[in-house]
Amino acid sequence: MKVIHDKDKRQFTMEVDGEDATVDYTLKDGKMYLEYSEVPFNIRGQGIGKVLVEKTFEKLTEEGYQAVAVCDYIKSVARNSEKWNAIIK
């Protein structure tokens, strides 16, 4: 599964079974604020949300962004990972 960064929509998207799972963000003071993650109802319960968030973290760090988790779920994924806990605020 691949995450695509759509800078115009300020969104990271991952297609799964023809459905788009997304992470929405805003940019402020040179930082990316990860505000909301969504997995379509019919593909929930398969761990897709965690994969989406971790791949989003990978993509934004590859692109050189600093990020702040606003969404509680995104915060949880970052906090529960040694790798991401130190990178995502």
Backbone bond lengths (Angstrom), bond angles and torsions (degrees), N, CA, C in turn:
res aa  C-N    CA-C-N  psi(-1)  N-CA   C-N-CA  omega(-1)  CA-C   N-CA-C  phi
1 M - - - 1.447 - - 1.527 109.22 -
2 K 1.310 114.88 135.97 1.455 121.47 -175.13 1.528 110.04 -118.85
3 V 1.325 115.62 138.89 1.463 121.16 176.42 1.521 108.77 -99.09
4 I 1.315 115.61 133.81 1.457 122.72 178.11 1.527 108.49 -110.98
5 H 1.330 116.13 133.05 1.457 121.80 178.78 1.522 109.17 -96.87
6 D 1.332 116.89 112.61 1.461 122.51 176.77 1.530 107.21 -101.34
7 K 1.329 116.12 98.35 1.461 121.33 -175.56 1.527 112.19 -67.56
8 D 1.332 117.41 -30.58 1.462 119.85 178.80 1.524 111.83 -66.45
9 K 1.326 116.45 -41.06 1.470 121.13 179.00 1.529 112.42 -85.99
10 R 1.355 115.73 -9.50 1.469 121.70 -174.66 1.532 109.44 53.92
11 Q 1.325 112.76 61.33 1.454 120.12 -173.00 1.528 110.69 -153.94
12 F 1.323 114.78 144.30 1.459 122.36 169.35 1.521 106.21 -105.91
13 T 1.336 116.26 134.98 1.460 120.96 -175.48 1.522 110.02 -129.68
14 M 1.329 115.02 139.21 1.461 121.72 175.38 1.525 106.88 -131.48
15 E 1.341 115.98 121.45 1.462 120.14 -179.76 1.524 110.07 -86.50
16 V 1.326 115.25 130.46 1.465 122.08 177.87 1.529 107.47 -135.99
17 D 1.322 116.39 119.84 1.470 121.75 179.25 1.530 112.45 50.21
18 G 1.326 116.18 42.31 1.457 120.61 177.73 1.519 114.80 78.28
19 E 1.321 117.63 3.23 1.469 122.47 179.33 1.521 109.00 -113.04
20 D 1.329 117.11 149.08 1.459 121.64 178.71 1.524 111.52 -102.10
21 A 1.321 115.88 120.98 1.461 122.40 170.09 1.524 105.12 -95.85
22 T 1.345 117.63 139.42 1.456 120.15 -170.98 1.526 113.75 -136.10
23 V 1.330 114.42 154.71 1.458 123.68 168.03 1.523 106.06 -125.87
24 D 1.341 116.25 122.13 1.456 121.95 178.96 1.521 109.65 -100.21
25 Y 1.330 116.06 147.27 1.460 120.15 -178.66 1.523 111.14 -144.90
26 T 1.333 114.86 166.60 1.457 122.14 168.88 1.523 107.15 -126.21
27 L 1.321 115.97 155.99 1.456 121.62 176.14 1.521 108.16 -108.68
28 K 1.332 115.86 133.24 1.460 120.70 178.33 1.518 108.40 -153.46
29 D 1.317 115.87 130.67 1.464 121.81 178.18 1.526 112.68 52.70
30 G 1.338 116.39 38.24 1.450 121.50 177.25 1.522 115.18 76.75
31 K 1.325 117.24 7.24 1.469 121.04 178.96 1.523 110.23 -117.90
32 M 1.328 114.02 150.96 1.445 121.51 178.10 1.536 107.96 -98.49
33 Y 1.327 116.52 120.64 1.461 121.82 179.12 1.532 108.41 -100.34
34 L 1.328 115.65 110.92 1.469 122.02 -177.09 1.527 107.69 -82.51
35 E 1.332 115.63 103.43 1.456 120.97 -168.32 1.522 115.63 -94.33
36 Y 1.320 116.83 -30.53 1.465 117.48 -170.44 1.519 109.89 -157.13
37 S 1.317 115.89 137.06 1.471 120.51 173.13 1.522 108.26 -123.53
38 E 1.322 115.09 143.94 1.462 118.69 -179.53 1.519 110.82 -144.24
39 V 1.320 114.65 133.02 1.460 122.40 172.70 1.523 106.08 -117.61
40 P 1.338 118.45 126.77 1.461 120.20 179.52 1.526 111.93 -54.04
41 F 1.318 115.08 144.12 1.463 122.33 -173.71 1.523 113.56 -51.20
42 N 1.343 117.77 -44.92 1.466 120.08 -173.46 1.528 114.63 -73.77
43 I 1.353 118.44 -5.41 1.474 119.57 175.86 1.538 111.50 -119.62
44 R 1.308 116.81 13.54 1.470 120.37 178.21 1.520 110.69 -74.66
45 G 1.328 115.52 164.14 1.461 121.34 175.76 1.519 114.26 81.71
46 Q 1.344 116.99 13.34 1.456 121.05 -178.47 1.527 112.13 -117.74
47 G 1.339 116.82 8.75 1.458 120.36 -178.50 1.521 113.68 81.39
48 I 1.319 116.97 10.66 1.459 121.41 -176.59 1.525 111.18 -66.54
49 G 1.323 117.55 -37.21 1.463 120.67 -179.59 1.514 112.11 -58.54
50 K 1.322 116.95 -45.03 1.464 120.73 -179.99 1.525 111.07 -65.05
51 V 1.330 116.83 -43.76 1.466 121.13 177.87 1.528 109.87 -60.65
52 L 1.331 116.89 -45.03 1.461 121.98 179.06 1.524 110.62 -57.75
53 V 1.317 117.26 -49.16 1.463 120.94 -177.02 1.527 110.96 -65.58
54 E 1.331 117.80 -44.69 1.468 119.68 179.88 1.528 111.91 -64.62
55 K 1.328 117.82 -39.56 1.462 120.69 178.02 1.535 110.75 -69.19
56 T 1.326 116.47 -32.23 1.463 120.65 174.07 1.522 110.07 -63.78
57 F 1.344 117.05 -44.99 1.460 121.50 176.81 1.531 110.62 -57.28
58 E 1.338 116.11 -45.02 1.464 120.42 179.82 1.529 111.04 -60.60
59 K 1.326 115.81 -47.06 1.466 121.44 -176.67 1.524 111.30 -64.29
60 L 1.324 117.82 -45.43 1.460 119.15 -176.50 1.524 111.81 -70.05
61 T 1.334 117.52 -32.77 1.461 118.67 176.77 1.528 110.76 -72.68
62 E 1.337 117.63 -36.28 1.471 121.09 174.56 1.522 110.71 -58.55
63 E 1.323 115.68 -36.73 1.462 121.19 -177.77 1.532 112.41 -84.82
64 G 1.335 117.25 -2.27 1.452 121.03 174.20 1.519 116.60 88.75
65 Y 1.321 117.15 15.22 1.461 119.89 179.54 1.530 111.59 -86.08
66 Q 1.324 115.59 150.03 1.458 121.95 166.22 1.516 105.07 -99.38
67 A 1.331 117.35 142.60 1.453 119.30 -174.61 1.523 112.19 -130.90
68 V 1.332 113.29 151.50 1.456 122.50 175.94 1.522 106.94 -125.84
69 A 1.327 117.11 125.93 1.459 121.28 178.45 1.524 109.27 -82.22
70 V 1.313 116.47 123.55 1.464 122.56 177.02 1.530 109.23 -103.13
71 C 1.313 116.43 -44.97 1.470 123.81 179.02 1.524 109.91 -63.33
72 D 1.334 117.08 134.37 1.461 121.51 -179.00 1.526 112.84 -59.22
73 Y 1.328 116.99 -39.28 1.460 119.06 -179.61 1.531 110.68 -67.07
74 I 1.321 116.61 -43.34 1.460 120.30 178.96 1.523 110.08 -63.22
75 K 1.326 117.18 -40.78 1.469 121.25 175.85 1.524 110.82 -57.86
76 S 1.323 116.01 -43.89 1.464 121.81 -178.68 1.525 111.53 -62.06
77 V 1.321 117.16 -44.46 1.467 120.93 179.35 1.530 109.87 -62.23
78 A 1.331 117.15 -44.01 1.464 120.83 179.89 1.526 110.97 -64.75
79 R 1.312 116.54 -44.90 1.466 122.09 -176.69 1.528 112.27 -64.61
80 N 1.319 117.13 -33.39 1.461 121.95 -176.38 1.519 114.20 -88.79
81 S 1.327 117.10 10.91 1.464 121.51 179.65 1.529 108.76 -127.07
82 E 1.325 116.42 125.61 1.463 120.07 176.84 1.519 111.19 -57.32
83 K 1.316 115.98 -43.57 1.463 121.12 -177.52 1.531 111.01 -62.31
84 W 1.319 117.67 -50.75 1.462 121.28 -172.60 1.518 112.93 -84.14
85 N 1.308 118.46 -24.53 1.465 121.55 -179.42 1.527 110.84 -58.71
86 A 1.314 117.19 -35.15 1.458 121.14 -178.57 1.530 112.74 -82.20
87 I 1.319 117.55 -16.79 1.465 121.59 -173.77 1.529 112.35 -103.95
88 I 1.316 116.86 -43.83 1.464 121.61 -176.87 1.522 108.44 -94.12
89 K 1.292 116.40 121.84 1.469 120.94 -178.56 1.507 111.78 -86.17
